[in-house]
Amino acid sequence: MDAGLTALLGAAVGSLATLGSAMVTGRVAARSQFAQWRRQHRRDAYANYLVALYDRDVALDAVREALRADSPDLREVDDHMERFHAQARGVHRAAEYVILEGPQSVVQALHRAVHAADELAEVIRRMVRDAHAGDASRKAADFARAAEREHLLYQAVKGVRAAASDVLGDQRMGGS
């Protein structure tokens, strides 16, 4: 075989090897970039949900605080309830993004938090109805029930943070 032909074949084989290596490297880089992009979208969805839930809980705390008075100012209670309802819509909107981003482990934890939040909100709504009716007969029991439900919600939110942390591989989000 001629030395020129050998050199040409060697260059062709080298070029094909380089091209193949570049394709593999490009695919690995693309997968890595996609994984990072996906992780960031999930992190954003999870964080937005947790922030919206926190804001909703602050609004709910304001309702509860307004109800503590012996004779609550019903206009103040209603104003706080209106703010709570607006914040609750934000939580539901943020939850939809978590559901879209998944995975199922986080969605299941989210559903537990939604259930716990709904149970707490129902106690508060009953307290508001009783305040409007001038009925204080269940007030002490409802405040105790609300505290219990708030604790259950706190535990459920810790579950969301832990599930999100597992998915993201980020121990800082987990709750203790």
TAJODA-V31731 format. One record per residue. OMEGA is omega in radians with two decimals (none if undefined). NEAR is the number of other ideal C-beta (glycine too) atoms within 12 Angstrom. Layout:
BEGIN
OMEGA:NEAR / OMEGA:NEAR
END
This chain:
BEGIN
-3.10:9 / -3.12:8 / 3.14:9 / 3.12:10 / 3.11:11 / 3.13:12 / 3.13:13 / 3.10:14 / 3.11:15 / 3.13:15 / 3.13:14 / 3.12:14 / 3.11:14 / 3.13:14 / 3.11:14 / 3.11:14 / 3.13:14 / 3.12:14 / 3.12:14 / 3.12:14 / 3.12:14 / 3.13:14 / 3.13:14 / 3.13:14 / 3.12:14 / 3.13:14 / 3.12:14 / 3.13:14 / 3.14:14 / 3.11:14 / 3.13:14 / 3.12:14 / 3.11:14 / 3.13:14 / 3.12:17 / 3.11:16 / -3.13:15 / 3.13:20 / -3.12:22 / 3.10:17 / 3.10:21 / 3.14:33 / 3.14:27 / -3.14:21 / -3.13:32 / -3.12:42 / 3.12:26 / 3.11:25 / -3.11:39 / 3.10:36 / 3.13:21 / 3.12:33 / 3.10:37 / 3.14:25 / 3.10:24 / 3.14:38 / 3.07:33 / 3.11:20 / 3.13:30 / 3.08:38 / 3.12:24 / 3.09:25 / -3.12:37 / 3.13:33 / 3.12:21 / -3.14:28 / -3.09:37 / -3.08:23 / 3.09:15 / 3.07:10 / -3.07:14 / 3.03:29 / -3.02:18 / 3.09:21 / 3.10:13 / 3.11:21 / -3.12:30 / 3.09:22 / 3.11:19 / 3.10:31 / 3.10:31 / 3.10:19 / 3.10:24 / -3.13:33 / 3.10:22 / 3.12:19 / 3.13:29 / 3.08:30 / 3.09:18 / 3.10:26 / 3.14:36 / 3.10:24 / 3.13:22 / 3.13:31 / 3.12:33 / 3.10:20 / 3.09:27 / 3.13:39 / 3.12:23 / -3.07:21 / 3.11:30 / -0.08:22 / -3.04:22 / -3.13:15 / 3.12:23 / -3.14:34 / 3.11:28 / 3.10:22 / 3.11:36 / -3.14:39 / 3.08:21 / 3.12:26 / 3.11:41 / 3.13:31 / -3.14:23 / 3.12:29 / 3.12:37 / 3.13:24 / 3.09:23 / -3.12:38 / 3.14:32 / 3.09:21 / -3.12:32 / 3.11:39 / 3.10:27 / 3.12:26 / 3.11:37 / 3.11:32 / 3.12:21 / 3.11:24 / 3.11:33 / 3.14:19 / -3.12:15 / -3.10:13 / -3.14:15 / -3.04:20 / -3.13:13 / -2.98:19 / -3.11:27 / 3.14:15 / 3.14:16 / 3.06:28 / 3.09:23 / 3.13:15 / 3.12:22 / 3.12:33 / 3.10:19 / 3.13:18 / 3.10:30 / 3.09:25 / 3.10:17 / 3.09:23 / 3.11:34 / 3.12:24 / -3.14:23 / 3.11:31 / 3.05:36 / 3.09:24 / 3.09:30 / 3.14:42 / -3.13:33 / 3.12:28 / 3.11:33 / 3.12:39 / 3.11:26 / -3.12:22 / -3.08:31 / -3.09:29 / -3.05:15 / -3.10:19 / -3.13:13 / -3.12:14 / -3.07:28 / -3.13:21 / 3.04:21 / none:11
END
